[in-house]
Amino acid sequence: MAETKFTLRTPPYSYLHLRIANQAANSNSHKQKEQLELDEVTVLSHLTSALGQYLGLTGTAIPIDILKVEALEAWIRLPVGDERAVVAALSQWGRGGVALRVLGRGSWLGGLQRGVDDAKLWSLEA
């Protein structure tokens, strides 16, 4: 039986690992941390605002898939050609003392899982 190998030389997507950050001076209060909880709608709203501010209408047309939102972090997928523009838009954006920070980026989603036990990375456990 012949062995078949497949190499993806030019991946179609890039993945970003984002975290919401509070830029206010007194960000240690429990009430403010509750307000920072992310959901899919909030992530999309922040991304659209950042891209619109940085690139105008063209930026808001970048297709972004929200893969997962958990507490203060989110993972998104976007076309590989738009990765630099999205990172640049997020690096300069902030609204009401809140900003999205890029914790990691790459062409393979599994590479963004920092600090996760290897056994849990490949299982369906929570």
Order of alpha helices (4+ residues) and beta strands (2+ residues): beta-alpha-alpha-alpha-beta-beta-alpha-beta-alpha
